[in-house]
Every structure is written in structure tokens, then in C-alpha cells.
Amino acid sequence: MAKIVECVPNFSEGRDLEKIARIISVFDKYQKVKLINYEADADYNRTVVTLIGDADEMIEALLALVEVCIKEIDLNKHSGEHARMGAVDVIPFIPVKEIDIKECVAYANALAKRISDQFDIPCFMYAEAANEEKRILLPNIRKGEFEGMKEKIKLPEWKPDYGKAEIHPTFGVIGVGARDFLIAYNIDILTEDEKITGKFARAIRQSSGGFQYVQAGPVFLEKRGHTQVTMNILNFKKNPIYRIFETVKMEAKRYGVDVPSAEIVGLIPKDAVVESLKYYYAINGLNFPKDITLDEIVEASKKYLNLRDFTADKIIEYFL
């Protein structure tokens, strides 16, 4: 049987819709790779792409993505709220079916070597594919961003895993990794004050003494006119969404700030939503349905988790 992986490449363009369309069109010619979703954010100036498909063909599709982004994106002219170090900033491999995380590490390394060889773009391996402990967490590699990477990459301790110690002048560098499902989750905060929202981020993120497996920070969304706690949940089984959401709401009460909604960026496993919904059903004295449908999950998520723009096709099982 085919080895099926999910890949979630992020590229550094979220405003020019025509350019985004040209970039994602490269996936059209691949029969065994399916473009599930893409989400462009103008404030972050970044697009998150979700792909599912055959692991071998996935490498070819991702090489095509890198090639078009070399032509379309110049990071010297780029700015946005999200940290970035490359035109294609990050490419994670995630096991879905008939493949395990060790095999995903091998595919990640194969891709990184080909990117370096074909395009002269340095690659750093991260997460399960990291070769050093300090490179496990992507923010450690990305610190300094594109501008700082010009000098950082010359340091012996930051020699790239593939490629020479010199960034591509317009593209930068790429983080390539392998990981289990990561949930990109943002909580809306009705204040323009990033300092206040930063307090909420510190309350939940692991590095500040909050929850393990949570990376979080504040960001101001100019187009929406408020801030967010933006985060990655690295292990939803150890720290479920409801626990993080309720903690932020609790902290917000201290400042009289409303928390009206939240959002999932990209896809989310069904179990990650169900486990949080079970908490809300329990505290409301309700029995959780044994055969709950995806549509029922969506409606309950909007009601209890206040997820906006959430539809069944945000749940990975919809496509399986």
C-alpha cells in the first residue's frame, strides 16, 4: 500500500492573491498529491498549505513549490507579523497511513538534500528530524529571522544540515522536519494592547512555565483590529485545546478583556476536537454521542470552543 503523508509547507506571501494562486498552481500536475487546503493571512503575510498524498510524489511536489517561490518571493521586500527565515519557511512531514515517524525523518532528509543540491538553498532539520537538541524547536533555528540569518548561519554552531553556510540572497533558508500532528491554534483577544495579550501567552507556553508542548506569543492583527494569542500545540493528547482555551479566558477576566473566538489554521485530527468537546459535554451534564458526525462536531465546536470559520473540511478525517 502507498505510504501517505501530510505536509504543511508555509510560504512567505499572504497578501498578493494572484501571486499566491500562481504558487499553489504547481500542485495541479501531481496525481498522487492532493491540495487539501491553503490559508493566506495578510497580517502574517504568510500562507499555510496542507497537502496529503504519496510520500515519494510529495517530494517532487515540494521541490516544485520551492522552485516557484524562488521566482515569486524576495524576502528583502517582505514584512509581516509572523517570524520567517525563508520564502518557503518550513516544511514538516507528518505520518498519516502506512508510514511511521522514522520514515518521515528519512523523507525529510531526502527532500532537504535535493533542495540544497538543486537550488543552493541551505536547510536546517528540526523536530524529529533534528540532529542536535537545540534544533528540535523551530523557533530556536528561526531566531533572528531572514535578516539575522545572514550572519547567524556563519557561526559554527549554526552550520546548516544541508548546504553551505550562506543564505540564498532572496529566498533565505528552510526548516525541514518530521513531526506528529501539530495544531496551529489562535485565540482572539479584544484588545489592541499586545502587552496584555503577551501576559496570556506567557501563562500558557512551556518556555514561561505554562503548559508543556505549547509554544505561544502575542500578535496584533491590523485587519481585524485586535490581538491574538497565536500558538502551536505540539501534543494535543497531553494538553488538549479546552485546557488552553479556558486558561486564556480565565486570565483575560483579570483585565476585563473579552475572548470572543478562536481559530484553527490548517487541519486538525478529529480526536483533538472530540477530546475537548467531551469536557464541555461533561460539565454541562450531557452524554457525549458515540456516533457523532463530523457536521455535529463542527456545530459543537462553534458552540463550546467558539471556533470561527470552522467547517468539516478542517478535520483531517474528512479527506480519509
ROVO-329538 format. One line per field, with one value per residue (C-alpha): residue number from 1; residue in one letter; x, y, z. Coordinates in Angstrom, 3 decimals. Layout:
! ROVO-329538
pos = [NUM:...]
code = [a:...]
u = [X:...]
v = [Y:...]
w = [Z:...]
***
This chain:
! ROVO-329538
pos = [1:2:3:4:5:6:7:8:9:10:11:12:13:14:15:16:17:18:19:20:21:22:23:24:25:26:27:28:29:30:31:32:33:34:35:36:37:38:39:40:41:42:43:44:45:46:47:48:49:50:51:52:53:54:55:56:57:58:59:60:61:62:63:64:65:66:67:68:69:70:71:72:73:74:75:76:77:78:79:80:81:82:83:84:85:86:87:88:89:90:91:92:93:94:95:96:97:98:99:100:101:102:103:104:105:106:107:108:109:110:111:112:113:114:115:116:117:118:119:120:121:122:123:124:125:126:127:128:129:130:131:132:133:134:135:136:137:138:139:140:141:142:143:144:145:146:147:148:149:150:151:152:153:154:155:156:157:158:159:160:161:162:163:164:165:166:167:168:169:170:171:172:173:174:175:176:177:178:179:180:181:182:183:184:185:186:187:188:189:190:191:192:193:194:195:196:197:198:199:200:201:202:203:204:205:206:207:208:209:210:211:212:213:214:215:216:217:218:219:220:221:222:223:224:225:226:227:228:229:230:231:232:233:234:235:236:237:238:239:240:241:242:243:244:245:246:247:248:249:250:251:252:253:254:255:256:257:258:259:260:261:262:263:264:265:266:267:268:269:270:271:272:273:274:275:276:277:278:279:280:281:282:283:284:285:286:287:288:289:290:291:292:293:294:295:296:297:298:299:300:301:302:303:304:305:306:307:308:309:310:311:312:313:314:315:316:317:318:319:320]
code = [m:a:k:i:v:e:c:v:p:n:f:s:e:g:r:d:l:e:k:i:a:r:i:i:s:v:f:d:k:y:q:k:v:k:l:i:n:y:e:a:d:a:d:y:n:r:t:v:v:t:l:i:g:d:a:d:e:m:i:e:a:l:l:a:l:v:e:v:c:i:k:e:i:d:l:n:k:h:s:g:e:h:a:r:m:g:a:v:d:v:i:p:f:i:p:v:k:e:i:d:i:k:e:c:v:a:y:a:n:a:l:a:k:r:i:s:d:q:f:d:i:p:c:f:m:y:a:e:a:a:n:e:e:k:r:i:l:l:p:n:i:r:k:g:e:f:e:g:m:k:e:k:i:k:l:p:e:w:k:p:d:y:g:k:a:e:i:h:p:t:f:g:v:i:g:v:g:a:r:d:f:l:i:a:y:n:i:d:i:l:t:e:d:e:k:i:t:g:k:f:a:r:a:i:r:q:s:s:g:g:f:q:y:v:q:a:g:p:v:f:l:e:k:r:g:h:t:q:v:t:m:n:i:l:n:f:k:k:n:p:i:y:r:i:f:e:t:v:k:m:e:a:k:r:y:g:v:d:v:p:s:a:e:i:v:g:l:i:p:k:d:a:v:v:e:s:l:k:y:y:y:a:i:n:g:l:n:f:p:k:d:i:t:l:d:e:i:v:e:a:s:k:k:y:l:n:l:r:d:f:t:a:d:k:i:i:e:y:f:l]
u = [0.000:1.074:2.797:0.599:1.961:0.645:2.901:2.189:4.579:4.356:5.443:6.050:3.281:-0.198:-1.332:-0.902:-3.704:-2.571:0.914:-0.490:-2.588:0.486:2.410:-0.194:-0.930:2.264:0.393:-2.115:0.065:0.586:-1.951:-0.932:-0.712:-3.868:-4.027:-6.414:-6.379:-4.480:-4.947:-3.456:-3.144:-2.436:-1.308:1.122:1.932:2.109:0.216:-0.189:-0.673:-1.955:-1.087:-1.864:-0.545:2.036:5.322:7.543:5.465:5.196:8.923:8.533:5.605:7.540:10.550:8.197:6.931:10.455:11.280:8.278:8.854:12.413:10.905:7.965:9.226:12.056:12.368:14.344:10.978:8.871:7.391:4.686:3.711:4.911:8.594:10.204:13.607:12.725:10.453:9.270:9.817:9.085:8.183:7.121:6.379:3.607:2.754:-0.815:-1.058:1.338:4.284:5.873:7.752:11.190:10.319:9.114:12.521:14.141:11.845:12.545:16.293:15.907:13.956:16.401:19.369:17.647:16.649:20.247:21.697:19.218:18.624:21.620:19.308:20.562:18.256:18.006:16.493:14.117:11.652:12.043:14.499:16.800:20.424:21.037:18.909:18.898:17.440:14.426:12.349:11.891:11.846:15.440:16.548:14.387:15.528:16.942:14.789:15.882:17.802:19.729:20.355:22.868:25.398:23.981:24.496:28.224:28.596:29.975:27.087:24.539:26.049:23.103:22.460:22.456:24.107:26.792:26.872:25.460:21.804:20.183:20.172:16.423:14.986:16.839:16.848:14.298:13.425:12.601:11.326:9.173:6.614:3.320:0.221:0.744:-2.289:-1.917:-4.399:-5.091:-7.278:-8.809:-8.415:-10.480:-7.698:-5.100:-2.573:-0.005:1.468:-1.764:-2.068:1.575:0.672:-1.850:0.736:3.221:0.584:0.199:3.517:6.013:9.046:7.446:6.366:2.961:1.797:4.172:4.011:2.689:4.517:2.715:3.078:1.044:0.334:-1.708:-3.981:-4.347:-7.149:-9.216:-8.341:-7.396:-4.709:-4.395:-2.590:-1.082:0.274:1.322:0.081:2.715:0.863:-2.911:-3.153:-1.042:-2.537:-5.945:-7.427:-10.106:-7.494:-5.586:-8.721:-10.181:-6.873:-6.674:-10.297:-9.586:-6.510:-8.434:-11.040:-8.383:-8.072:-11.716:-10.874:-13.240:-12.203:-14.864:-13.484:-10.623:-9.454:-7.712:-5.150:-4.803:-6.199:-6.885:-7.355:-10.882:-9.681:-8.214:-11.634:-13.598:-11.484:-12.102:-15.810:-16.150:-15.041:-17.806:-20.449:-19.428:-19.552:-22.975:-24.276:-24.622:-23.802:-21.346:-22.777:-20.976:-21.516:-21.125:-20.849:-18.339:-21.113:-22.202:-18.593:-18.395:-21.552:-20.483:-17.018:-18.564:-20.773:-18.284:-14.848:-16.027:-14.196:-14.821:-14.582:-14.630:-16.042:-15.928:-13.120:-10.848:-10.923:-8.398:-10.757:-12.995:-10.416:-9.628]
v = [0.000:3.583:5.494:8.522:11.657:15.077:18.044:21.599:23.943:27.615:30.216:33.903:35.573:36.253:39.446:39.184:36.804:36.494:35.538:33.013:31.471:31.131:29.459:26.886:26.051:23.957:21.190:20.732:18.340:15.807:12.976:11.365:14.574:16.417:20.086:19.930:23.493:26.752:29.742:33.132:35.690:39.302:40.355:37.458:37.840:34.081:31.185:27.789:24.934:21.475:18.559:14.848:12.145:9.591:10.230:9.846:12.116:14.574:15.244:16.141:18.456:20.221:20.734:22.406:24.651:25.720:26.427:28.695:30.535:31.342:33.202:34.780:35.810:38.132:38.280:41.522:43.120:41.116:42.084:40.565:39.711:36.099:35.298:33.879:32.835:31.572:32.221:28.686:28.939:25.465:22.007:19.313:15.667:14.075:10.347:9.518:5.950:3.007:5.131:5.963:8.957:7.395:7.012:10.620:11.658:9.844:11.580:14.963:14.436:13.296:16.452:18.760:17.283:17.737:21.338:22.116:20.350:21.694:25.235:26.073:26.788:25.819:23.571:23.055:19.812:20.254:18.396:14.602:15.133:17.390:16.322:18.492:19.127:22.907:22.425:20.404:23.555:25.560:28.974:28.338:27.961:30.818:33.309:36.376:35.653:36.206:39.381:37.908:34.589:36.238:36.320:33.577:30.880:31.634:30.621:27.057:26.062:27.143:25.451:24.170:20.444:20.666:23.321:25.890:28.393:31.213:32.104:32.329:36.109:36.422:33.124:32.643:29.183:26.431:24.391:20.813:18.380:15.469:15.541:14.213:16.351:19.914:22.090:25.702:27.417:31.118:32.740:36.143:38.814:42.012:44.436:46.212:46.001:43.320:43.648:42.376:39.566:38.737:38.020:35.430:33.839:33.604:31.910:29.010:28.493:25.936:28.227:30.589:27.871:27.213:24.047:21.546:21.158:24.705:27.469:30.818:34.546:37.720:39.318:42.315:41.737:45.080:43.984:42.578:45.386:43.208:40.911:37.148:34.611:32.630:29.188:25.722:22.796:20.115:17.331:17.699:14.422:15.810:19.306:19.497:22.601:23.144:23.443:26.127:27.987:28.047:29.218:32.163:33.092:32.919:35.170:37.623:38.154:39.799:42.573:42.845:41.710:39.655:36.424:36.109:33.389:31.189:29.590:26.520:27.159:24.215:20.814:19.168:15.485:14.528:13.194:16.581:18.209:15.322:15.136:18.819:18.578:15.731:18.158:20.635:17.942:16.603:19.933:20.581:17.199:15.874:12.434:12.551:10.833:7.601:8.065:11.822:13.008:15.488:18.045:17.626:18.061:21.307:22.726:21.733:23.246:26.561:26.478:25.401:26.216:29.355:28.261:30.681:29.774:26.111:23.568:19.796:20.042:21.397:17.906:15.544:12.539:14.365:13.537:9.982]
w = [0.000:-0.607:2.148:2.846:4.470:5.265:4.577:5.711:3.911:4.878:2.337:2.936:0.964:2.284:0.555:-3.213:-4.192:-7.805:-6.686:-4.208:-6.995:-9.208:-6.414:-5.430:-9.080:-9.142:-7.309:-10.140:-12.123:-9.339:-9.378:-6.082:-4.050:-3.069:-2.129:0.818:1.968:1.881:4.157:3.358:6.137:5.190:8.679:8.947:5.210:5.076:3.510:5.151:2.672:3.596:1.310:1.623:-0.635:-1.680:0.128:-2.946:-5.155:-2.272:-2.571:-6.252:-5.494:-2.737:-4.995:-7.478:-4.667:-3.765:-7.412:-7.966:-4.673:-5.726:-8.687:-6.869:-3.405:-2.394:1.401:1.140:0.273:2.737:6.096:8.275:11.827:11.599:12.053:8.894:7.615:4.142:1.171:1.881:5.600:6.886:5.531:8.011:7.125:9.192:9.115:8.092:6.770:6.229:7.380:10.732:12.066:11.397:7.731:7.676:9.020:6.088:3.589:5.207:4.844:1.241:0.417:2.219:0.343:-3.013:-2.186:-1.302:-4.347:-6.914:-5.672:-3.468:-0.518:2.973:5.026:8.771:10.095:13.037:15.300:14.984:12.126:14.190:14.513:17.578:20.660:20.173:16.687:17.811:18.309:15.127:16.910:18.036:14.429:13.155:15.822:14.070:11.024:7.429:8.238:11.168:9.445:7.113:9.966:12.199:9.571:9.521:13.166:13.547:15.836:13.201:10.179:8.117:7.934:4.150:2.009:2.544:5.380:3.265:2.791:-0.610:-1.199:-1.864:-0.600:2.700:4.271:5.005:8.081:7.051:9.647:10.686:13.455:14.635:14.223:15.351:15.908:14.799:17.083:17.651:20.314:19.556:22.249:22.027:22.798:20.700:23.558:22.759:26.264:27.800:25.258:25.917:29.541:28.381:26.084:28.963:31.113:28.689:26.913:28.106:27.969:30.510:32.915:31.357:29.645:28.129:24.348:23.853:22.000:22.129:21.623:21.076:17.719:16.570:13.579:11.844:9.519:12.384:14.779:17.759:19.081:19.207:21.295:18.447:19.228:18.221:20.307:19.823:21.637:21.957:23.893:26.734:26.660:24.983:23.413:26.060:28.826:26.944:25.866:29.382:30.874:28.491:29.220:32.943:32.639:30.441:33.139:35.309:32.732:31.754:28.222:26.067:24.343:21.627:19.391:18.265:15.030:13.697:10.955:8.612:9.550:12.879:13.789:14.781:18.145:19.066:18.794:20.281:23.444:24.142:23.365:25.872:28.588:27.736:27.439:30.862:32.696:31.154:32.284:28.731:27.367:24.510:21.388:20.493:16.759:16.475:12.871:11.515:11.000:14.626:15.738:13.772:15.362:18.868:18.279:17.306:20.398:23.064:21.656:19.823:16.686:13.849:10.164:11.191:8.748:8.327:5.784:8.533:10.077:8.504:8.621:6.146:3.460:4.568]
***
